[in-house]
């Protein structure tokens, strides 16, 4: 259902995203980038100017007629916190309206202290520490990413398998420590939002972000919207069965993609290939993956065989995504990708091509994410930014019934 | 990108869909059903009344104030043809604006005469025969569904594996015979459109239609929109690999869902279970599936073992859909579903539950489609209806810049 408020919010998102892609822009350029009418652009820009979200950066003399005003996101309007709660650490970033990172805080999370109260205590410490920085900027909102399945509406961690959490009212617990608007999402959806908000081209595309790490999952954007499904649980690609009755997966099922291309799945393959390989570091996934990357560099046969088997399963899994969603771009992300991604993708390509339908395969391109900063935090901050923009647009609900083209416009309204 | 025209079209679709769900409705009821503002409803209804798409069905006396006018889709405004080109037949239906079937034509397609020119000749014959009926109604458009992958924009059959077609300009060939606006789509997307247009509740849901037949595939609606992907090829669930390096699939890959739950996959399983089973009818899929359904009724052990193995693979496949898309409803359709669906679904349920994530599994319900008429034709006609409504809305593009609430409204504008 598209209520008037929904449309206005979506249009405002488009305008602000267009400004994210550039230092500054005229209203005419924003209209071209978004496809929205001049009247709508004028109306939204006026609201954003009044709220202070946007400022005039400079006026350009035009060859004829009135000068053109260029608009930019206001870097001093306020800040957002993007909170990435991972299984072994919490990373909190302060970002401005343009989603530039101003500062960050990292704290490790002790796996033995993973009860909700213990994690919340640690996360609260990181949030409060970061909230103390950049105090000159008003805090406009906090976006939190938590692993596993989350209920956005209730602010609840529905299921976090690695911690054994079920139905933890995470936002209720966190807001006790900090009185600011908070939003909850999961890391995969946050990665998609980071792409949508920081890479304006993405907003017009169908794309997927595939995460390869301890867990394996996927976030997807369909026509510029995050794929969420009925209960915000869409994208559980890691638990697609690719080997019926295959390896036991930690989710309880068997033969899932994660059991073959997640870090512990890769370790299991290495153990099968070479049980005594010096690359194996007992149960330490990080050390093993690092050693595996180095062993691949020097052409270690067991490492190559492991990578080849992993690439086979990864290729099958990526082909399923391409067949199912027919995306334009597949972005590989996650810590295993950072270590092994380039090589795995090269090895997986023939397997993808063998299992994907030709039309869809030809339409898809592949990228390795090279994050400049923590993309999950950026995406989490983007949910907070979305909530803030919704509130800004809602302040003008009464005006929404009026026609934007009849609204008295400032003198520069349509000159940009 | 949401241009003003996009929004107006989507709103018009919502209004017409709301009228599809009921004999007639007041403007107020339409506003409630769609979430659109009274001003928007008034504007769209006026356009639809002027175009003749909608008529006033009756006026109800109100307790106070002016009488309420009730609106209905105009059954005599015109007709659409919905063309279902399948691999063994072509079915053409005439439908009115309410997508009620008025008449239909069926012609068999000879598998030995499957070259584009031969098929086009047969389809043209069916279309022309049907176009001769109901001549009192103006022909407003033709929607065509063709198997395999189709390019909507170019009107091309990109790849029809069963016929060995590649890049056949199908609409160009068909429009030579009949001068009417034509649209092309594939059967799975048509099934989704049929649900969206004839079951108004669906328009607010994420749902999938899973087709079990000779081929196996899926159509999905995400938030009321057909999932298409970059090149209209999304939904190729049948070629998700569930057994790495498993059975050869006709798509060229191995271990695809279709190789286990498509009709010929089920036959292969039966051959493995009981090579001499009397249920097997050489290469005749239809006879074998009918015999299998009867054998299951009488508790034939080979039939039961075959169904149990098929249900295992179907369960794994449906779990992947549920994990990936997190739909609210999964509708099983297709000719194999009509014969075996109830029983296969019952047997598959524990396998689905074992392989799907609990949150997503709990959110999903399952239905067997019981088509009253050919749903693919209804969906194909719905694409033609969409094209027609787009054209109606475009006639008023100049008015779109004006504020609907300022548009002079007829006396009954907001009384409904």
Interface residues (C-beta under 8 A of the other chain):
Chain A: X1 X2 X3 X4 X7 X10 X11 X14 X34 X35 X36 X37 X39 X40 X149 X158 X159 X204 X205 X206 X218 X222 X223 X224 X225 X227 X228 X229 X230 X231 X232 X233 X234 X235 X236 X237 X239 X240 X241 X242 X243 X244 X246 X251 X252 X253 X254 X312 X313 X316 X319 X320 X323 X324 X325 X326 X327 X328 X354 X355 X356 X357 X358 X359 X360 X362 X363 X364 X401 X402 X403 X405 X406
Chain B: X1 X2 X3 X4 X7 X10 X11 X14 X34 X35 X36 X37 X39 X40 X149 X158 X159 X204 X205 X206 X218 X222 X223 X224 X225 X227 X228 X229 X230 X231 X232 X233 X234 X235 X236 X237 X239 X240 X241 X242 X243 X244 X246 X251 X252 X253 X254 X255 X312 X313 X316 X319 X320 X323 X324 X325 X326 X327 X328 X354 X355 X356 X357 X358 X359 X360 X362 X363 X364 X401 X402 X403 X405 X406
